[in-house]
Amino acid sequence: MYLLKLLQHRGMLLIKLSVVVYSLIVSRIGYALPAWGGLVSAELHCKIDAMFKRLKRYGYTTDYHTLSDLLDKADYDLFSSMRRRDHCLHHVLPLFVWLITLELVAILITSLSVVLMFIRNLLLCVHCTGLYNSLVPYFITCLHP
């Protein structure tokens, strides 16, 4: 914190101070965060969050970080990269992760086809009953506000 105070006193811009904060503090906390993040005690968690609040309050950064946000992002990034076949931890993933992914894709395709079939049948009924000219502009305004 002393270095940041000194840099701010010497007239360093807020944008550059934010880069220094990210380079020195956030990156060191984020290093291997998925490995040790789950072992952090509640007391240490609060202390780290309080440090981030002080950094924001003293004007050293424009971003407000929390340990929970950093941990969530690190876990998401690790899991996303593990899903690639060329990742060294890809073989650790269980098979059901891929089955769930394929099942969700199938559900989305089925849902999309049901919605498109409903719209086609609705437009067919509207066209057959002669309400086509009154309802189509309504649908167009709903789709393109």
MODELLER restraints for C-alpha pairs under 7 A, 6 or more apart:
rsr = mdl.restraints
at = mdl.atoms
rsr.add(forms.Gaussian(group=physical.xy_distance, feature=features.Distance(at['CA:4:A'], at['CA:60:A']), mean=6.81, stdev=0.5))
rsr.add(forms.Gaussian(group=physical.xy_distance, feature=features.Distance(at['CA:14:A'], at['CA:60:A']), mean=6.52, stdev=0.5))
rsr.add(forms.Gaussian(group=physical.xy_distance, feature=features.Distance(at['CA:14:A'], at['CA:61:A']), mean=6.57, stdev=0.5))
rsr.add(forms.Gaussian(group=physical.xy_distance, feature=features.Distance(at['CA:17:A'], at['CA:60:A']), mean=5.66, stdev=0.5))
rsr.add(forms.Gaussian(group=physical.xy_distance, feature=features.Distance(at['CA:17:A'], at['CA:61:A']), mean=6.33, stdev=0.5))
rsr.add(forms.Gaussian(group=physical.xy_distance, feature=features.Distance(at['CA:18:A'], at['CA:60:A']), mean=6.09, stdev=0.5))
rsr.add(forms.Gaussian(group=physical.xy_distance, feature=features.Distance(at['CA:18:A'], at['CA:61:A']), mean=4.38, stdev=0.5))
rsr.add(forms.Gaussian(group=physical.xy_distance, feature=features.Distance(at['CA:18:A'], at['CA:62:A']), mean=6.58, stdev=0.5))
rsr.add(forms.Gaussian(group=physical.xy_distance, feature=features.Distance(at['CA:21:A'], at['CA:61:A']), mean=6.80, stdev=0.5))
rsr.add(forms.Gaussian(group=physical.xy_distance, feature=features.Distance(at['CA:30:A'], at['CA:70:A']), mean=6.86, stdev=0.5))
rsr.add(forms.Gaussian(group=physical.xy_distance, feature=features.Distance(at['CA:33:A'], at['CA:71:A']), mean=6.37, stdev=0.5))
rsr.add(forms.Gaussian(group=physical.xy_distance, feature=features.Distance(at['CA:33:A'], at['CA:74:A']), mean=6.58, stdev=0.5))
rsr.add(forms.Gaussian(group=physical.xy_distance, feature=features.Distance(at['CA:34:A'], at['CA:71:A']), mean=6.63, stdev=0.5))
rsr.add(forms.Gaussian(group=physical.xy_distance, feature=features.Distance(at['CA:34:A'], at['CA:74:A']), mean=6.14, stdev=0.5))
rsr.add(forms.Gaussian(group=physical.xy_distance, feature=features.Distance(at['CA:34:A'], at['CA:75:A']), mean=5.74, stdev=0.5))
rsr.add(forms.Gaussian(group=physical.xy_distance, feature=features.Distance(at['CA:37:A'], at['CA:71:A']), mean=6.47, stdev=0.5))
rsr.add(forms.Gaussian(group=physical.xy_distance, feature=features.Distance(at['CA:45:A'], at['CA:67:A']), mean=6.80, stdev=0.5))
rsr.add(forms.Gaussian(group=physical.xy_distance, feature=features.Distance(at['CA:48:A'], at['CA:67:A']), mean=6.81, stdev=0.5))
rsr.add(forms.Gaussian(group=physical.xy_distance, feature=features.Distance(at['CA:49:A'], at['CA:66:A']), mean=5.36, stdev=0.5))
rsr.add(forms.Gaussian(group=physical.xy_distance, feature=features.Distance(at['CA:49:A'], at['CA:67:A']), mean=6.19, stdev=0.5))
rsr.add(forms.Gaussian(group=physical.xy_distance, feature=features.Distance(at['CA:52:A'], at['CA:64:A']), mean=6.66, stdev=0.5))
rsr.add(forms.Gaussian(group=physical.xy_distance, feature=features.Distance(at['CA:52:A'], at['CA:65:A']), mean=6.02, stdev=0.5))
rsr.add(forms.Gaussian(group=physical.xy_distance, feature=features.Distance(at['CA:52:A'], at['CA:66:A']), mean=6.71, stdev=0.5))
rsr.add(forms.Gaussian(group=physical.xy_distance, feature=features.Distance(at['CA:53:A'], at['CA:64:A']), mean=6.97, stdev=0.5))
rsr.add(forms.Gaussian(group=physical.xy_distance, feature=features.Distance(at['CA:55:A'], at['CA:61:A']), mean=6.24, stdev=0.5))
rsr.add(forms.Gaussian(group=physical.xy_distance, feature=features.Distance(at['CA:56:A'], at['CA:62:A']), mean=6.46, stdev=0.5))
rsr.add(forms.Gaussian(group=physical.xy_distance, feature=features.Distance(at['CA:56:A'], at['CA:63:A']), mean=6.94, stdev=0.5))
rsr.add(forms.Gaussian(group=physical.xy_distance, feature=features.Distance(at['CA:56:A'], at['CA:64:A']), mean=6.20, stdev=0.5))
rsr.add(forms.Gaussian(group=physical.xy_distance, feature=features.Distance(at['CA:81:A'], at['CA:87:A']), mean=6.74, stdev=0.5))
rsr.add(forms.Gaussian(group=physical.xy_distance, feature=features.Distance(at['CA:82:A'], at['CA:89:A']), mean=5.79, stdev=0.5))
rsr.add(forms.Gaussian(group=physical.xy_distance, feature=features.Distance(at['CA:82:A'], at['CA:90:A']), mean=5.01, stdev=0.5))
rsr.add(forms.Gaussian(group=physical.xy_distance, feature=features.Distance(at['CA:83:A'], at['CA:90:A']), mean=5.98, stdev=0.5))
rsr.add(forms.Gaussian(group=physical.xy_distance, feature=features.Distance(at['CA:84:A'], at['CA:90:A']), mean=6.65, stdev=0.5))
rsr.add(forms.Gaussian(group=physical.xy_distance, feature=features.Distance(at['CA:126:A'], at['CA:132:A']), mean=5.14, stdev=0.5))
